[in-house]
Amino acid sequence: MMAGQARPDVADTLRQGTTLVETGQLTRAQQLYEEALSSFPGDPDLRFELGMVYFRQHDWAKAAQNYKISIGARPGRVKPLFYLAEAYFMQSNQDLARETIAQAASIAPNDPQVCQKYGEYLSLKLETRREGLSWLQRARHLSPGLARIDFEIGKAQFELTDFKSATSSLEATLKNNHSDGQAAFFLAESWANLNDWEKARDYYNYALAQGYTNGPAFYGLGRALVELGEFEGALDPLQRALALQPSLIQAHFQLGKAYRQLGRSEEARHETRLFSALTNRVDTSRELRSAEEENAWKQVKPLLEANKEQEALALLAKLPASERLDRAEPHYLLGTMLFSMGRKDDAKRILRIARAKAPKAARIAAYLGLVELSCGEAGAAESSFQSALALDSAEVLALIGIGGIRYRQQRWADAAEYLEKSRTADPDTLYMLCDAYFRIGRTEEAMLTTEVIRALSSDSKTLLNAVDELIKLHKPASDH
């Protein structure tokens, strides 16, 4: 009898909730569903609809929580799985998103929207991109009118370097939606890769006209104009590309070519030097790079917080061994993790064990030096850095470390030599290099380094302000 009464009550709540959502009253709909769930906490429909309210509010975590409860109460439904996958994706959890939409695809392999979404998620990874393309093509076969399906197929083909097929798919996209600037951009990129620079130029212009006005679009137009010999016309889009996205270092190369052809040799020389100064710099900002190490960190951090060091070591020892000696040494990885948690003394202790176990690993010696330096042990740190350089004269962390020591010692020429040799992309290290150049009178190199910092740190206002102050401090008033 109670069960018979429950469904009409739930049905009435769902009707009211639908009306509230359709009229944009999401908060009231949320309150309505939550109140109903106090009486029917396991109802799959109420849970799903509450999840949809949270989804519309962009509260992805709560949306996912309610979808999971709904699925648990009534398994095998495609719609909650579809939106759960989307909620995971919006939280940047691509692996869970793929796994979840794969469940939906196994239940409804002929649902065009499910096929499209599965193909979209698979296409995000190089290893599964070709499989993703096949699911996208399946979706198009099932429903040719799916929104953005030709674009997604074209983008997957582009990323698989099948540029000829990509042009066909992207042209179909523009035929259906003339104002799709993103499709026009990828079509231009496809023609550029096929060396048809006239078509590339035309579609870059078309993309920009449709409002697709980012750095790569302006760079693409500038490069196409250089390739077509329209050097004067190339200057403005290349400069606008750099203004929008200073890290587009290839734009400096193209500007150098254009200036050279226009007989503006001094500007050509500057752009070429700047391109050279920006090229092949090493990102030392993150020590844990591989996906395996990132995943291991998620498991190791709770163990370290619980002081379960040996369990953490055992877990790290199971990682797939890298070809590099340091990556195969679990103590090294543990030391870097401890250091990232601010536990300097523990990191130093563990890294010294790693150093003893892998005496020929330059990176371990260099990282130990960085930890020792952070502990105020400059002598021990220099010894570790020198040991690292004896093993590998190009070891970046060691070059940065000794350069930093020389900088603190005010041995400006030595500091500049080590820091420049490191080819680091680290902005704070480049700031030291810039200052060192100024102090030894190498003003041209210092000013070039300021431009490198601006290109690599365009989003750091504090650092850019510090660079401005450095220029004011060192440059004569007449040069300002």
Secondary structure, 3 states (H helix, E strand, C coil): CHHHHHHHHHHHHHHHHHHHHHCCCHHHHHHHHHHHHHHCCCCHHHHHHHHHHHHHCCCHHHHHHHHHHHHHHCCCCHHHHHHHHHHHHHCCCHHHHHHHHHHHHHHCCCCHHHHHHHHHHHCCCHHHHHHHHHHHHHHHHHCCCCCCHHHHHHHHHHHCCCHHHHHHHHHHHHHHCCCCHHHHHHHHHHHHHCCCHHHHHHHHHHHHHCCCCCHHHHHHHHHHHHHCCCHHHHHHHHHHHHHHCCCCCHHHHHHHHHHHHCCCHHHHHHHHHHHHHHCCCECCCCCCCCHHHHHHHHHHHHHHHCCCHHHHHHHHHCCCCCCCCCCCCHHHHHHHHHHHCCCHHHHHHHHHHHHHHCCCCHHHHHHHHHHHHHCCCHHHHHHHHHHHHHHCCCCHHHHHHHHHHHHHCCCHHHHHHHHHHHCECCHHHHHHHHHHHHHCCCHHHHHHHHHHHHHHCCCCHHHHHHHHHHHHHHCCHHHC
